[in-house]
Amino acid sequence: MSRHYIIPIFVPHFGCPHDCVFCNQKRITGLSTNVTPMEVEKIIEEHLATFIPDSFIEVAFYGGSFTAIDLDIQSKLLEVPYKFKKIGKINNIRLSTRPDAIDETILGNLKKYTVDTIELGVQSLDDKVLYASGRGHTSEDVYRAAKFIKSYGFKLGLQMMIGLPGDSLDKDLYTCKEFIKLSPSCVRVYPTLVIKETFLEKLYLNEKYRPISLEEAVDISSLLLMLFNINNIEVIRMGLQPTENIQLGKDVVAGPFHPAFRQLVESNIFKLLFEYYIKFLNISTENMILKIEANNKSISSIAGQKSSNISYFTEKFKFKKIKIYPKEIDRDIIKIILDEITYEMDFKSLIMAYLKDNFIID
C-alpha cells in the first residue's frame, strides 16, 4: 500500500468573516500573515522533495475559510496545486471552509481547479450552540452547503466540536447523528480548548464559561467515535494537533488538551467494550490468565496509556496476569483467551449492542 502524504498550506484567518469565540488562527496555526501563490509553490516543492516515490500526495488548504476569500485570490492559490496535479506530482486537493461560504459560483470554480474534498467547519448542528459560539451561520446553512457540495461531486468532510458554550452530551450526540445522515467521506472531532486572545478566554476568566474536563471529553468522544465506526464513517482526526505552542501553559489556557487525545479515546472504548463483554459472558475471572490477540495497530489502545487498561482490568476482574499478543488479524476482531477457551470480540457488533443497551441508538 502506498504512503499517504499531506502537504498543509495554512491560510490563517484569510477570508473568514467572523471571529468565533474559540478561534485565534494566528495562535492555532502559528502564522500571522496571509500566504501567496509563490509561497504555496515553494511549500509544495519542499515537501515533494522529501516523499517516497509513488506515494499518494494531497495538498490541503487549512485554517481560515478558503471559499470566503475573494474569488480571484482563490483561483490564484488553487492554480498552484492544480498545476502539480496536471503533471501527476500530486493526487488530491482538499480545503476547509464555512458552510455559509458555499454557492454555485464558488463550487464551479473549485471544480475547474479539480478540488477533490471540501471540509465544512460545522462545529454543531444546534442553533443555540452556534449562536453562543459566534459562528454567524445556522444549521440550515450546513444542510444546504452539504447538499450543494455532494451534488457537484465533491467529497464532503465535516468537522465538529464538543464542549462549546451551551453544549451538552445530548447536543453532541444529535450533531453526530445528523452528520451520519449527511454521509460524509470523513469527519474531524475537536474538544473545545480555551486559546489565548480569544473571546472564549474572556468568558473563561470571568467564570462565564467552563471547559469540559479531559475525562468528559474522552467519554463524549468515545460515544461519537463508536457511532461513526458502526456507520463506516472515517474519523480522520480527534483533538487539536499539538505544536510547540498548542500546549497547556502556552497558548492553551484551559480545556481538555492531550497530545495523544485519540489514543485516550480508543483505549477508553476498548475498556468500555471489554467490561461489557466480560459481564455478558457472566463467568468468574478470578486468578485467571487473560490472553488477548489483536491486530498490531490496536495493541497500544488495548493496553492503554502507561498500561492503564491492564491495571484496571487486573483490579476489576482479579486476573492473575494479562498478556497481549500482536497477530495478523482484522482490526475489528479481538480474541480473548480465558482458561484455554477462545472468545472472539467482534468490535462492530459489540459497539451496536453496547450503544443499544445504553439507549444511544434504537
N, C-alpha and C positions, 0 to 999 in steps of 0.2 A: 504494500500500500504506500502511495507517495505521501511525502510530508506535506502538511498544510501550513503555509506561512501567511501571516497578515502584515501588511505594511500600513501602519497607522499614520494618518495625516490629521493633525489636530487643528480645528478651526475655532479657537476659543471665543465664545460669545459672538461670533461673526454671524450677523443676520438675526439673532434672537431678539424678538420684540418685547420680551417680558423678563423681569427679574423674579424668578420663582424664589420662594422664601428659603429654600435649601441650597440654592445654587451660587457658586462662585467659580466660574470656569477657569479663571486665572489660577486659583488655588488648586483646583482638581487636575488640570492638565499641566500645570507648571509653566504655562505660557501666557504672555500678556499681549503679544502682537498678532495681527492677522497674517495668515500665510499667503504667499504669492505663487503663481504658476511656476516660476523659476525654482522656488524652494520645494514645491511638490516634486518637480522633476529630479532635483538633487536627492531628496529623501528616497524616492523610488530607486534611483541608480545605486545609492549607497547600500540599500537593503538587498537589491538583486545580486550584488557582488558577494554577499555572504551566504546565499542559499544553495542548497544541494540541487544539482540539475534534475530536471523532470519532476519538480515539486509542483503542488497546486498553490498558486500565489494569488492573494486577494488584496486589493487596495481598499482601505476603509477610511472614510471621512468621519471623524468623531468630534464630539464637542459641539457647542453652538447648535444652530438649527439650519442645516445646509440649504434647504429649499426656501428659507426666508431671506437668503442673500439675493441681491439684485440678479436678475436672470442672466445678464451679460457676464457677471463675475462667476456665476455658477458654471456657465459654458466654458470660460477660460480655464477654470480649475479642472473641470471634467475632461477637457481636451487632452490633458497630460496623460492620465491613466488610459484614456481611450486610445491614444497613440501607441502605448505599450501593449495594449490588448490586441490591437490590429495586427501587430507583428509577432504575436504569440509569446511575449515575455511575461505577461500576467494573464490570469484566467478570469478573475471576477472583480467587479467594482461594487462596493456597498457604501451606504451613507445612513446617517441618522438625522431625524428632523422632528418637527412638531406636527401634531395632527391637523392643526388649522393652517398649515403652510403647504397644503396639497391641493392642487387643482389640475384641470386637464392640460392647461398650457405647460405647467411645470412637469407633469408626467410625460408629456410628449417630448419635452426637451431631454429628460432623463433617458427616455427610450432611444433618442437619437445618439446619445453617447454610451449606449449599451450598458447602463447600470443594471445590476442583477438583483440586488436586495435593498429594500428600503425599510429601515427600522424606525418605528414610531415611539417616541418618548411619551408613553401614555401616563404612567405613574399610578393612576387609579381610574376606575370607572364609576366612582361615587362622586356625584357633582358637588356635594358639600365638602368633601376632601379636596377636590380640585380647586374650589373657591378659596378654602382656608390656606391652600398652598400657593396661591397667587399664580396659578397656571395660565389664566387668561383664555381658557377654552373649556368646552363642556364635553361630556361623554358622547354627545351626538356627533361632535366633530371627529371623534375617534372612529365611530362606526362608518361614517361617510368616507373618511380617508382610507380606512382599511378596505372598504368595498372598491373604491377607485383604484387603489394600488393593485389589488388582485385582478381586477378587470383588465388592466393593462399588461398583465402577465409578469409582473414583478414578484419576487419572493417577499413575503411580509414578515418582518421581525417586530416583536412587541417588547417594550420594557416597562416593568412595574416597580414601584417602591412600596415598602412596608414601613409602618411607624410614622407616617406623615401626620401633620396636625389634623385632629378629628378622626383619625383612622382607628380601626378595630380589627380583630380577627375575622369577624363576620364580613366586614367590608373587603378585607384582603381575599377571603375565600370567594366572595362574589366576583371581584375583579378577575381572579384566576379562572373561574368557571366561564366567565364571559370571554376571556382570552381563548379558551378552548373552543368555544363556539365559532370564533373567527378563524380557526385553523391556521395559525401562523407557522412558518417554517422553523422559527426559533424564538426563544424568549430569554430575557435577562431579568434577574430579580436583585434589587438593591435595597438593603436596610437603610433607612434614613440616618445620616450622620449629621451632626452639627459642625459645620465648617466655619472657620474664621471669616469674619467680614461678610456675613450673610444676615438677612433679617431673622432667620431662624436662631442665630446666635443671640440676637437681642431678646427674642422671646424666651429663650432658654435662661439667659442671665437674669431676666425679670420674672422668672418662675412661671411663665405662661405657656411653656411647652416642656413636656417630659419625654425624653427619648426612651424608646423601649430598651430593655436590658439585652445583653448578649444572649442570655438564656431564652428570653421571649422571642428574639429574632430567629434563633435556631429552631425553636418549636414551631413557629409560624411557617418558616421556610421549609421545614420538613414536610408539612402537610401540602404546601404548594408543589414541591418537587415530586411528591408521590402522585398528586393529581396530574401533573404534566406527564409523568412517566407512563401512567396507565393509558394516557391518550396519545402516546407516541410523539410528543412534542419535545424537541430538544431544548434543554436549558443550557445555553452556551456560557453563561456567567452567573455566579451568585456572589454578591459582595463587591464593593469597590476595589479596583486594582490597587494594591499597596505600592506606594512610591516612597522616595526619600522624605517627602513632606506629608503624604497621606498616611499619617501615623497618629495615634493618640499622644497628646502632649505637644504635637507640632501643629499642623493645620486642622486636625480633627480635635475639636473642643470636647465633644461628648458623643455618646451613641455607641451602638453595638459593632464596633470595628474589631476585626480579627484578620490577620494576614492570610489565614487559611480557612476562611469562613465556610466555603463549600464542603471542605472535609469534615468540619464540625457537623454540618447538616447531614451529610451522608452517613457519618458514624452514628448520629442520633437516630436516623431511620433504621439502621441495622439493629440498634439497641431496642427500639420500639417493636420491630417485627420479630426479632428473636424471642423477646419476652412473651409476646403474644403467641408465638408458635409453641413455645415450651408449655405455656398454660393450656393451650389447645391439646397437646399430647397427653396432658394430665398424668405425668409419670414422676416418680421420685428421682431426683438427680443427685442426692447427697452422696459424696465421696466417689462420684463417677469421674472418669476421664472423658472430657469432651474433645472430640477431634472435628475440626472444621476444614472442609476442602472448598476452595473458591478460586475464581479467576485471579491471576496475579494482580490485576489492576484494582481489585476490590479488597486486597489484604489489609492495607493501611486503614481503610474506613471501617473494616470489621473489627480490627484491634482497637481502634480509637486513638486519639492523640495521647501520647505518653501511656499507651495501653489502658486507657480509661475504661473501655468496654470489657476488657479481660478482667480487670479488677472488680468492676460492677457485677459481672455475671458470676464470678467466683464467690463473691459475698452473697449475692441474691439467691443463687441456686445451689450453693455449697459444693461446687465442683472440686474434685481433688486436684485436677490440673486441666488446663486448656491449651491445646496445640492447634495451630493454624497452618495449613499446607497449601501452597500455590499449585493449581492444576490447570491444564488446558481445557477448561470447560466454559460454557456460555456464562456471561456475566449475570444473567437473570436466574441462574441456578446456583444454590449453595447447598453443599452436602454436609449434614450433621451426623456424626457417628457417636452413638451413646451405647455403651455396653455391647460393642460389636454389632449393633443394629444401625443400619444406614437409613437416614431420612433425607428426603430432598425438599428443600425450601424453594418453591417457585416464586420468585420475588413479585412478579406482576399479580399473580393470583392472590398472594398473601396481602399485598397492598390493597387490592379490591376488598378482601374480607375485612381487613383492619378498618378501612375507611367506612365501610357499611356499618360495622359494629359500633363505630364511634359517631355515627349519624352525620358524616361529612358528605357522603353520597347516598342515594336511594338504593 
